[in-house]
Amino acid sequence: MIGEYYKFLKEYFSLTKLKKSFLIITIITAVLYKGLEVLLPIFSSWIIKYVTNNNISMSYISLAIFFGTYLLYNLTLFANYKVYGYNMRYCYKNIQTKILNKLMSVDGNFNKKFSKERIMNTINSDVIDIGDMCDQVSELFTTIFQLLAVFIIVFMYNPYLSIVMILYTFIYIWVRNSADRKIAFYHKKVVRCDDKYSGLLGQIISGLQEIKTFNILEKLESKLNYIQSNFSKNYMKKRKYYTIRDNDVRFVTHGFRLILYVILLVMMIKNQINVDILVLIIAYHEGLVTYIDTLISATSSIREVNVAVQRVNQILNYKHINNITYGENDTDDIEGIVEFKDVSFKYKDKNILNNINLKIKPNSVTTIVGESGSGKTTIFNLLLRINKITSGEILIDDVNIYDYTKEIYSSNVSVVNQKPFIFNMSIRENLNFVDKNITNQIEACKKVGMHDFISSLPDGYNTILRENANNISGGQKQLISIARTLLSKSEILLFDDITTSLDPDTAKLVPDILKELKEDHTIILITKKPELMKCADRIIVLDHGKIVGDGKHKSLMETNEIYQMLQARKSPSRIGVFNND
């Protein structure tokens, strides 16, 4: 048991990195108020003793000592609660920061291991539970101190009564601790079921239209019912042991109370103890029950919170499939030359890219095209350092991308995704995340053709965008996202199939936007749209992870069968967006 809790606490302190000053003050104030609480029955027995002996002056002195001790007890308890609040705030902020920093550095495999719902549950409820654990740790150590103090005091009055109390304490703790172990075991299962249920429910909410279209609600309900059934089964087992811990164990208390009262009655009859000692022993027995309950509650909470500690550590200790590090090159004068030298990439022993050699010059639009699974997205993921190459080199201005510092690399390579995320804030606030300069914001919005539209809104740049910007069109959202990317001052811009969700009118603006942007950027574009392929300065055709075509539209149409096929195809979801004839 001691080894188990030592391991729990070691993991907890390693994770939280609590300030020593906060921790020391918490323990000192807890020891003081717990110690004063132990002394109160002694001073109470003094009052009874001197009143019984008709010693009025000592009765008043004992009364003054009792109330003075009680006042000091409350003051130290207040101080303990105050510093606990500081501990909680520090711990919560510290762990939240750790998790967020980790999320900013994970690879593409992370989301396969941890669902969005699992991460949200950890960031919210698990972190709050861990913040509360500091108080439980303090309760654990100081309550042990209280129990030892009670045993010593009672032993000084009567060794036999002390032995009875020690025996009661060990039996009571053993029964409750056994129940606690079972509670912790089933608590883990309950939490896992909750994660699964939240995950599936989140998918159902996101896919309501598809669920209605394919009429699959009944099958999904069956899955939900199965998870609910497991949840209920484990929860009821958890409740069973709660009943043992919080109710059945009371029979142990009542049994020992009866034994203690019989012993005290016999000792009173034999004149071995006085009324004041009787009151003292009964007070300590009642206090003993409270102390043990506090101790068990603390150990129970620590054991349950340890589940939260483990869940947080699972995220923080996540290892990249390929550990991607940064270097020390902080050269910020980047021209934007991108070069792949003999680059290959494998995932789970499957070749995704095979010996790619490619050099992309600045002030140009390079379009990467190919069938699904040809390796287009992998090239972007390698440039964004989401995945690491298996062999070869990727260079920017003749420097290996893994040699740049994090700050330099992230500020010079940016991506605009096909489904960009816009925060539930004003347009200005969304842009402020990258650059707070209003002049720069206006200039970026003018470049993407959004300034006039934003200015026409009643609140202009202060217009609040509803969650994920669903009060503007998909095209307008995409253009705001592009403007936000331009504010990053990145030299290399990656556009990942950005026209997929655009309306026809907005999509027709993209070629002109790209033409203007390339004047001071290196632009690499993934697209399925034949018209965007036509307007590119250079087209790279991929097939099964290999470059099978490299040139401009006209030459590829004459010599490359795969490119001819891609040009002939229209996207069924966006027929009419471009004129493909």
FIZALUM-983095 format. One record per residue (C-alpha): residue in three letters; x, y, z. Coordinates in steps of 0.1 Angstrom, whole numbers. Example, Ala and Ser with C-alpha at 12.3 -4.5 7.8 and 13.67 -1.06 7.14 Angstrom:
// residues 2
- residuo	east	north	up
- Ala	123	-45	78
- Ser	137	-11	71
END
This chain:
// residues 581
- residuo	east	north	up
- Met	0	0	0
- Ile	28	25	9
- Gly	47	16	-23
- Glu	15	22	-43
- Tyr	9	56	-29
- Tyr	45	65	-32
- Lys	43	58	-69
- Phe	11	78	-72
- Leu	26	108	-55
- Lys	59	106	-74
- Glu	39	108	-107
- Tyr	18	136	-94
- Phe	47	159	-82
- Ser	66	151	-114
- Leu	37	163	-135
- Thr	26	194	-115
- Lys	60	208	-105
- Leu	43	226	-76
- Lys	61	256	-62
- Lys	80	245	-30
- Ser	69	276	-12
- Phe	32	269	-18
- Leu	36	233	-8
- Ile	55	240	24
- Ile	30	267	35
- Thr	1	243	27
- Ile	17	215	49
- Ile	27	239	77
- Thr	-8	254	80
- Ala	-24	220	77
- Val	-2	206	105
- Leu	-11	236	127
- Tyr	-48	234	123
- Lys	-48	196	125
- Gly	-27	197	156
- Leu	-48	223	173
- Glu	-79	202	165
- Val	-63	173	184
- Leu	-57	195	215
- Leu	-93	207	217
- Pro	-106	176	235
- Ile	-79	179	261
- Phe	-88	215	269
- Ser	-125	205	269
- Ser	-118	177	295
- Trp	-99	203	316
- Ile	-130	224	318
- Ile	-151	195	330
- Lys	-124	184	355
- Tyr	-121	218	371
- Val	-158	225	371
- Thr	-164	190	388
- Asn	-137	199	414
- Asn	-154	233	419
- Asn	-121	251	409
- Ile	-137	282	393
- Ser	-105	301	384
- Met	-89	271	366
- Ser	-123	265	349
- Tyr	-122	301	334
- Ile	-85	297	325
- Ser	-93	263	307
- Leu	-122	279	290
- Ala	-100	308	277
- Ile	-74	283	265
- Phe	-101	263	247
- Phe	-116	293	229
- Gly	-81	307	221
- Thr	-71	274	206
- Tyr	-103	272	187
- Leu	-98	307	173
- Leu	-62	299	163
- Tyr	-75	267	147
- Asn	-99	286	125
- Leu	-73	312	115
- Thr	-48	285	104
- Leu	-76	266	86
- Phe	-84	299	67
- Ala	-47	303	58
- Asn	-46	267	45
- Tyr	-77	272	23
- Lys	-62	304	10
- Val	-29	289	-1
- Tyr	-47	259	-15
- Gly	-64	282	-39
- Tyr	-31	295	-51
- Asn	-18	260	-55
- Met	-49	250	-75
- Arg	-45	280	-98
- Tyr	-8	274	-104
- Cys	-13	237	-110
- Tyr	-42	242	-134
- Lys	-24	268	-155
- Asn	9	248	-155
- Ile	-7	215	-167
- Gln	-29	233	-193
- Thr	2	250	-207
- Lys	20	217	-209
- Ile	-8	200	-228
- Leu	-13	228	-252
- Asn	24	230	-260
- Lys	24	192	-266
- Leu	-6	195	-289
- Met	14	221	-309
- Ser	42	196	-315
- Val	25	163	-323
- Asp	26	144	-356
- Gly	-2	131	-378
- Asn	-5	99	-359
- Phe	-15	116	-327
- Asn	-51	120	-336
- Lys	-53	83	-344
- Lys	-43	75	-309
- Phe	-63	102	-290
- Ser	-98	112	-301
- Lys	-108	149	-299
- Glu	-133	141	-271
- Arg	-106	122	-251
- Ile	-83	153	-254
- Met	-111	177	-244
- Asn	-120	155	-213
- Thr	-84	155	-203
- Ile	-79	193	-207
- Asn	-110	200	-187
- Ser	-121	175	-161
- Asp	-88	157	-156
- Val	-68	188	-151
- Ile	-93	202	-126
- Asp	-92	169	-107
- Ile	-54	170	-106
- Gly	-55	206	-93
- Asp	-77	195	-64
- Met	-52	167	-55
- Cys	-28	190	-37
- Asp	-54	194	-9
- Gln	-58	157	-7
- Val	-21	151	-5
- Ser	-19	176	24
- Glu	-49	159	41
- Leu	-32	125	37
- Phe	0	134	56
- Thr	-15	157	82
- Thr	-43	132	91
- Ile	-17	105	96
- Phe	-1	130	120
- Gln	-34	135	138
- Leu	-39	97	142
- Leu	-5	92	157
- Ala	-11	122	181
- Val	-44	106	193
- Phe	-28	72	199
- Ile	1	88	219
- Ile	-23	110	240
- Val	-47	81	248
- Phe	-17	58	255
- Met	-5	83	282
- Tyr	-39	80	299
- Asn	-45	43	294
- Pro	-23	19	272
- Tyr	-51	-6	269
- Leu	-76	19	254
- Ser	-49	30	230
- Ile	-44	-6	218
- Val	-82	-9	212
- Met	-82	23	191
- Ile	-52	12	171
- Leu	-68	-22	164
- Tyr	-100	-5	153
- Thr	-81	19	130
- Phe	-62	-9	112
- Ile	-94	-30	106
- Tyr	-114	1	95
- Ile	-87	12	71
- Trp	-82	-23	57
- Val	-119	-27	49
- Arg	-122	7	33
- Asn	-89	5	14
- Ser	-99	-28	-2
- Ala	-132	-12	-13
- Asp	-112	18	-27
- Arg	-90	-4	-48
- Lys	-121	-19	-65
- Ile	-136	16	-69
- Ala	-105	28	-87
- Phe	-104	-3	-109
- Tyr	-140	2	-121
- His	-136	40	-122
- Lys	-110	35	-150
- Lys	-135	15	-170
- Val	-162	40	-164
- Val	-140	68	-177
- Arg	-130	48	-208
- Cys	-167	42	-216
- Asp	-174	79	-212
- Asp	-146	87	-237
- Lys	-160	62	-262
- Tyr	-195	75	-258
- Ser	-185	112	-261
- Gly	-164	103	-292
- Leu	-192	85	-310
- Leu	-218	111	-299
- Gly	-195	139	-313
- Gln	-193	120	-346
- Ile	-231	116	-348
- Ile	-236	154	-342
- Ser	-210	162	-369
- Gly	-225	137	-394
- Leu	-263	142	-389
- Gln	-269	148	-426
- Glu	-251	116	-436
- Ile	-269	96	-409
- Lys	-303	108	-422
- Thr	-293	102	-458
- Phe	-281	66	-453
- Asn	-306	58	-426
- Ile	-280	44	-402
- Leu	-293	59	-370
- Glu	-305	25	-357
- Lys	-271	10	-361
- Leu	-254	39	-344
- Glu	-280	37	-315
- Ser	-270	0	-312
- Lys	-234	10	-307
- Leu	-243	37	-282
- Asn	-265	13	-263
- Tyr	-236	-12	-261
- Ile	-213	15	-247
- Gln	-240	26	-223
- Ser	-245	-10	-212
- Asn	-208	-13	-204
- Phe	-209	20	-186
- Ser	-239	10	-165
- Lys	-224	-24	-156
- Asn	-191	-9	-145
- Tyr	-207	21	-128
- Met	-230	-2	-107
- Lys	-200	-23	-97
- Lys	-183	9	-87
- Arg	-214	19	-67
- Lys	-214	-15	-50
- Tyr	-179	-9	-35
- Tyr	-189	27	-27
- Thr	-217	12	-5
- Ile	-192	-11	12
- Arg	-168	18	18
- Asp	-193	44	30
- Asn	-220	23	46
- Asp	-212	-13	54
- Val	-179	-3	71
- Arg	-200	16	97
- Phe	-207	-18	113
- Val	-170	-20	122
- Thr	-173	15	139
- His	-205	6	158
- Gly	-190	-27	170
- Phe	-158	-11	184
- Arg	-178	18	199
- Leu	-198	-8	218
- Ile	-166	-25	230
- Leu	-151	8	240
- Tyr	-182	20	259
- Val	-183	-13	279
- Ile	-146	-9	288
- Leu	-152	27	299
- Leu	-183	17	319
- Val	-163	-10	338
- Met	-135	14	345
- Met	-159	40	358
- Ile	-175	14	381
- Lys	-141	5	394
- Asn	-131	42	399
- Gln	-102	38	375
- Ile	-112	69	355
- Asn	-130	101	362
- Val	-157	119	342
- Asp	-132	142	325
- Ile	-112	112	312
- Leu	-144	95	301
- Val	-153	126	280
- Leu	-118	128	267
- Ile	-117	92	255
- Ile	-152	94	239
- Ala	-142	126	221
- Tyr	-111	111	208
- His	-129	80	196
- Glu	-155	101	177
- Gly	-126	122	164
- Leu	-108	91	154
- Val	-137	81	131
- Thr	-136	115	115
- Tyr	-99	114	110
- Ile	-100	79	95
- Asp	-128	90	72
- Thr	-107	120	61
- Leu	-77	98	56
- Ile	-96	73	35
- Ser	-113	100	15
- Ala	-79	115	8
- Thr	-64	82	-3
- Ser	-95	74	-24
- Ser	-93	108	-41
- Ile	-56	104	-47
- Arg	-62	69	-63
- Glu	-90	83	-85
- Val	-71	114	-95
- Asn	-41	91	-103
- Val	-63	80	-133
- Ala	-64	116	-144
- Val	-26	119	-139
- Gln	-21	89	-160
- Arg	-44	102	-188
- Val	-25	135	-189
- Asn	9	117	-189
- Gln	-3	95	-218
- Ile	-7	127	-238
- Leu	25	144	-226
- Asn	46	112	-230
- Tyr	33	106	-265
- Lys	63	98	-288
- His	64	108	-324
- Ile	67	79	-348
- Asn	96	99	-362
- Asn	111	123	-336
- Ile	113	156	-354
- Thr	137	181	-338
- Tyr	146	217	-346
- Gly	181	230	-352
- Glu	199	262	-343
- Asn	199	280	-377
- Asp	182	313	-371
- Thr	188	329	-405
- Asp	156	348	-413
- Asp	167	361	-447
- Ile	150	333	-466
- Glu	145	336	-504
- Gly	121	306	-506
- Ile	139	280	-527
- Val	125	246	-519
- Glu	143	215	-529
- Phe	137	177	-524
- Lys	168	155	-529
- Asp	162	118	-532
- Val	133	120	-507
- Ser	115	89	-497
- Phe	89	83	-470
- Lys	75	51	-456
- Tyr	45	47	-433
- Lys	42	13	-416
- Asp	65	-3	-441
- Lys	45	11	-470
- Asn	63	33	-495
- Ile	44	66	-499
- Leu	71	86	-517
- Asn	99	71	-537
- Asn	131	90	-545
- Ile	115	124	-551
- Asn	138	150	-567
- Leu	123	184	-571
- Lys	135	221	-570
- Ile	109	249	-567
- Lys	119	285	-573
- Pro	105	316	-556
- Asn	80	340	-574
- Ser	62	310	-590
- Val	31	289	-586
- Thr	39	252	-586
- Thr	9	229	-587
- Ile	11	193	-575
- Val	-15	170	-590
- Gly	-23	133	-591
- Glu	-49	107	-581
- Ser	-59	103	-544
- Gly	-31	84	-526
- Ser	-4	96	-551
- Gly	16	114	-524
- Lys	5	150	-527
- Thr	-6	155	-491
- Thr	25	137	-479
- Ile	47	163	-496
- Phe	29	190	-477
- Asn	31	170	-444
- Leu	68	167	-448
- Leu	72	204	-455
- Leu	51	212	-425
- Arg	72	188	-404
- Ile	41	167	-394
- Asn	60	137	-407
- Lys	97	131	-411
- Ile	114	118	-442
- Thr	127	83	-443
- Ser	156	91	-464
- Gly	170	120	-485
- Glu	169	157	-478
- Ile	145	186	-479
- Leu	162	220	-482
- Ile	151	256	-480
- Asp	177	279	-495
- Asp	202	250	-494
- Val	196	245	-456
- Asn	181	213	-443
- Ile	146	220	-429
- Tyr	155	202	-397
- Asp	184	226	-391
- Tyr	162	257	-387
- Thr	149	269	-354
- Lys	113	265	-346
- Glu	106	302	-347
- Ile	123	308	-381
- Tyr	108	277	-398
- Ser	72	283	-386
- Ser	73	320	-396
- Asn	85	312	-431
- Val	63	282	-441
- Ser	25	285	-438
- Val	-4	265	-451
- Val	-40	273	-461
- Asn	-61	242	-457
- Gln	-92	233	-477
- Lys	-112	236	-445
- Pro	-96	265	-425
- Phe	-107	271	-390
- Ile	-120	306	-381
- Phe	-125	315	-344
- Asn	-158	326	-329
- Met	-144	362	-326
- Ser	-144	393	-348
- Ile	-126	394	-381
- Arg	-101	418	-365
- Glu	-94	394	-336
- Asn	-89	365	-360
- Leu	-63	386	-379
- Asn	-47	399	-346
- Phe	-35	364	-337
- Val	-10	368	-365
- Asp	-4	406	-368
- Lys	-21	434	-348
- Asn	-10	461	-373
- Ile	-43	474	-388
- Thr	-26	487	-419
- Asn	-11	453	-426
- Gln	-45	437	-421
- Ile	-62	459	-446
- Glu	-34	454	-471
- Ala	-37	416	-467
- Cys	-74	417	-472
- Lys	-71	439	-502
- Lys	-47	414	-518
- Val	-73	386	-515
- Gly	-102	408	-525
- Met	-120	409	-491
- His	-115	445	-479
- Asp	-144	459	-498
- Phe	-168	432	-485
- Ile	-156	435	-449
- Ser	-159	473	-451
- Ser	-195	469	-463
- Leu	-205	450	-432
- Pro	-223	471	-405
- Asp	-194	465	-380
- Gly	-167	462	-406
- Tyr	-136	445	-392
- Asn	-153	442	-358
- Thr	-180	419	-372
- Ile	-182	389	-350
- Leu	-179	356	-369
- Arg	-201	328	-355
- Glu	-186	295	-346
- Asn	-163	284	-375
- Ala	-175	315	-394
- Asn	-208	299	-406
- Asn	-224	334	-410
- Ile	-203	341	-440
- Ser	-198	320	-472
- Gly	-172	293	-475
- Gly	-154	313	-501
- Gln	-153	344	-478
- Lys	-140	323	-449
- Gln	-113	309	-472
- Leu	-102	343	-483
- Ile	-100	355	-447
- Ser	-79	325	-440
- Ile	-55	334	-469
- Ala	-53	370	-456
- Arg	-44	356	-422
- Thr	-17	335	-437
- Leu	-3	365	-456
- Leu	0	384	-423
- Ser	25	357	-411
- Lys	50	371	-436
- Ser	58	336	-447
- Glu	80	333	-478
- Ile	66	298	-487
- Leu	28	294	-489
- Leu	12	260	-492
- Phe	-24	259	-505
- Asp	-41	225	-499
- Asp	-70	222	-524
- Ile	-84	255	-513
- Thr	-111	257	-540
- Thr	-129	225	-529
- Ser	-156	243	-509
- Leu	-156	276	-528
- Asp	-187	290	-545
- Pro	-182	295	-583
- Asp	-178	333	-581
- Thr	-152	332	-554
- Ala	-133	303	-571
- Lys	-129	323	-602
- Leu	-109	349	-582
- Val	-83	324	-571
- Pro	-60	324	-602
- Asp	-57	362	-600
- Ile	-50	360	-562
- Leu	-23	335	-568
- Lys	-8	356	-596
- Glu	-5	386	-573
- Leu	8	366	-544
- Lys	36	349	-563
- Glu	53	383	-568
- Asp	68	379	-534
- His	62	343	-524
- Thr	70	308	-533
- Ile	36	292	-538
- Ile	30	254	-539
- Leu	-6	243	-546
- Ile	-24	210	-544
- Thr	-55	210	-565
- Lys	-80	187	-583
- Lys	-93	216	-604
- Pro	-82	215	-641
- Glu	-84	253	-644
- Leu	-60	259	-616
- Met	-36	234	-632
- Lys	-37	254	-664
- Cys	-27	287	-647
- Ala	3	273	-628
- Asp	38	282	-638
- Arg	48	246	-633
- Ile	29	213	-628
- Ile	43	183	-610
- Val	24	151	-617
- Leu	25	123	-591
- Asp	16	87	-594
- His	21	61	-566
- Gly	47	83	-549
- Lys	68	91	-580
- Ile	71	121	-602
- Val	58	110	-636
- Gly	54	145	-651
- Asp	70	179	-648
- Gly	62	209	-670
- Lys	35	233	-681
- His	0	226	-690
- Lys	5	226	-728
- Ser	34	202	-729
- Leu	19	178	-703
- Met	-13	177	-723
- Glu	7	165	-753
- Thr	29	139	-735
- Asn	15	128	-702
- Glu	-15	104	-701
- Ile	-21	108	-664
- Tyr	-23	146	-667
- Gln	-46	143	-697
- Met	-69	121	-676
- Leu	-69	146	-647
- Gln	-77	175	-671
- Ala	-106	156	-686
- Arg	-122	149	-652
- Lys	-146	172	-635
- Ser	-152	172	-598
- Pro	-188	158	-593
- Ser	-192	181	-562
- Arg	-182	213	-581
- Ile	-192	209	-618
- Gly	-195	243	-632
- Val	-171	261	-608
- Phe	-146	263	-637
- Asn	-150	260	-674
- Asn	-132	228	-682
- Asp	-140	227	-719
END
